[in-house]
Amino acid sequence: MATTNIRTLAELREDIKVEARVKGSDNLDSWIDSLVNEILTSALQNKRYFEMLVLNEEIPTVAETDAYDLPDDFMAIRAVRYVTASGSSRSLNDKNHYVQIPRGRSPRYYEVIGENSIIISPILDMPDDDTISIDYYRYPETLTEEDEIPVPKLIAHIKQKAIARTLNYNKELQEMALLQTEAGVNEARGHVAENG
């Protein structure tokens, strides 16, 4: 399984088709493309890679507001900092169920809610011109034909899983085609017997 020259989705797809013995078939191209995207996303959810790390994404604060939207491509938090307008910063701690928020006035904790929100607490002294700075891992964009694989070290893993699933899928397609052909032959024989 040589993967050293593979860089784009199109190159990976063609390699998968060759190794899965799908001869020049274009009718599986979109299926293989979506399969590669699915396997890539799953691998990135299981392990964090620096290629998917976004640093210092800034979220402006709003006075007396504790909930903020996370970026659309947000997958997981790495670090959260509170940055004042003067430029001083402090890391915020992850608030878990065992933490009771102290009666302090400026932010000390964060909590990710669902897939798209972050809660900062306490917020008594949080003005409009401060910033919440986050480092986070992002979901990959859906790859298209000429897009490069964002984490090259995953190419062998993706290729191995995609070949196995493509072999099974192609086998199922061939079995279905054979059953349809047999059904057509049996139906034709039935018409001949009725008319014969």
C-alpha positions in Angstrom: 0.0 0.0 0.0 2.2 2.8 -1.2 0.8 6.2 0.0 3.8 8.4 -0.4 2.6 10.2 -3.6 -1.0 10.7 -2.5 -2.0 14.2 -1.6 -5.5 14.9 -2.9 -8.8 13.2 -2.5 -8.9 12.4 -6.2 -5.5 10.6 -5.9 -6.6 8.7 -2.8 -9.9 7.7 -4.5 -8.1 6.3 -7.6 -5.7 4.4 -5.3 -8.6 2.9 -3.4 -10.3 1.9 -6.6 -7.2 0.2 -7.9 -6.6 -1.7 -4.7 -10.3 -2.6 -4.2 -10.3 -3.8 -7.8 -13.0 -1.4 -9.0 -12.0 -1.2 -12.6 -12.3 2.4 -13.9 -15.8 2.6 -12.4 -17.0 6.2 -12.1 -20.3 5.2 -10.5 -18.5 4.6 -7.1 -16.6 7.9 -7.1 -19.0 9.9 -5.0 -19.6 7.0 -2.7 -15.8 6.6 -2.1 -15.4 10.4 -1.7 -18.1 10.5 1.1 -16.6 7.3 2.6 -13.2 9.0 2.8 -14.7 12.1 4.4 -16.6 9.9 7.0 -13.4 7.9 7.9 -11.4 11.1 8.2 -13.9 12.9 10.5 -14.2 9.8 12.7 -10.4 9.5 13.0 -10.1 13.2 13.9 -12.8 12.8 16.6 -10.9 9.9 18.2 -7.5 11.6 18.3 -6.4 15.3 18.1 -3.9 16.3 15.4 -2.0 19.6 15.3 -3.0 20.1 11.7 -6.6 20.7 12.9 -5.6 23.0 15.7 -6.8 26.7 15.5 -4.9 29.1 17.8 -6.0 32.3 19.4 -9.6 32.5 18.0 -11.0 35.6 19.5 -14.5 36.0 20.8 -15.3 39.6 21.9 -17.0 39.9 25.3 -20.3 41.6 25.9 -20.9 43.1 29.3 -22.8 40.9 31.8 -23.1 38.1 29.2 -21.9 34.6 30.0 -22.8 32.6 26.9 -21.0 32.9 23.6 -21.2 31.0 20.3 -18.2 28.8 19.3 -16.9 28.8 15.7 -19.0 26.7 13.2 -16.1 24.2 12.7 -15.5 23.7 16.4 -14.8 20.1 17.5 -13.0 20.3 20.9 -11.4 22.8 23.2 -7.7 22.8 23.9 -7.3 26.0 26.0 -9.4 29.1 26.9 -7.9 32.5 28.0 -9.5 35.7 29.2 -7.7 38.7 27.7 -8.4 42.2 29.0 -8.4 45.3 26.8 -5.0 46.2 28.3 -3.5 43.0 27.0 -3.1 41.0 30.2 -4.4 37.4 30.0 -5.2 34.5 32.3 -6.1 30.9 31.5 -9.6 29.8 32.4 -10.2 26.5 34.1 -12.7 23.9 32.8 -15.7 24.0 35.1 -16.8 20.5 36.0 -19.7 19.4 38.2 -17.5 19.5 41.3 -16.5 23.1 41.0 -18.5 25.7 42.8 -18.0 29.1 41.3 -16.3 31.4 43.8 -17.8 34.8 44.5 -15.1 36.5 42.4 -15.9 39.2 40.0 -13.8 38.4 36.9 -13.9 35.2 34.8 -12.1 32.1 36.1 -14.0 29.2 34.5 -15.4 28.0 31.2 -17.8 25.3 30.3 -18.6 24.0 26.7 -22.3 23.5 26.3 -23.4 21.2 23.5 -21.5 21.6 20.2 -21.7 25.4 19.7 -21.7 27.4 23.0 -19.2 28.3 25.8 -20.2 29.6 29.2 -17.8 31.9 31.1 -18.2 32.5 34.8 -18.3 34.5 37.0 -19.1 37.6 34.8 -19.7 40.4 37.3 -16.7 42.6 36.0 -16.7 41.6 32.4 -16.8 44.7 30.1 -17.5 45.0 26.4 -13.9 45.5 25.2 -12.3 42.3 26.6 -11.8 39.1 24.7 -12.1 35.3 25.2 -9.3 33.7 23.3 -9.7 30.0 22.5 -7.4 27.3 21.0 -9.6 24.6 19.5 -9.6 21.6 17.2 -11.7 22.0 14.2 -13.7 19.6 12.1 -12.3 19.2 8.6 -14.2 20.7 5.7 -15.8 18.2 3.4 -13.1 17.3 0.9 -13.7 17.7 -2.8 -11.7 16.3 -5.7 -8.6 18.5 -5.6 -8.5 19.2 -1.8 -5.4 17.9 0.0 -5.9 15.4 2.9 -5.4 17.7 5.9 -3.6 15.1 8.1 -1.2 13.2 5.8 -0.3 10.6 8.4 -3.9 9.4 8.3 -3.8 8.5 4.6 -2.8 4.9 5.2 -5.5 4.4 7.9 -8.2 6.0 5.7 -7.0 3.9 2.7 -7.1 0.6 4.5 -10.6 1.2 6.0 -11.9 2.5 2.6 -10.6 -0.4 0.6 -12.2 -2.9 3.0 -15.6 -1.2 2.8 -15.3 -0.7 -0.9 -14.6 -4.4 -1.5 -17.7 -5.3 0.6 -19.9 -2.7 -1.1 -18.8 -3.7 -4.6 -19.4 -7.3 -3.8 -22.9 -6.5 -2.6 -23.5 -4.5 -5.8 -22.4 -7.5 -7.9 -24.6 -9.9 -6.0 -27.6 -7.6 -6.4 -27.0 -7.3 -10.2 -26.8 -11.1 -10.4 -30.1 -11.5 -8.5 -31.7 -8.9 -10.8 -30.5 -10.7 -13.9 -31.8 -14.1 -12.5 -35.1 -12.5 -11.7 -35.3 -11.1 -15.3 -34.5 -14.5 -16.8 -37.1 -16.2 -14.5 -39.7 -13.6 -15.5 -38.9 -14.1 -19.2 -39.2 -17.9 -18.8 -42.5 -17.4 -17.0 -43.8 -15.3 -20.0 -42.6 -18.0 -22.5 -44.3 -20.8 -20.5 -47.6 -18.8 -20.3 -47.6 -18.0 -24.0 -46.1 -21.3 -25.1 
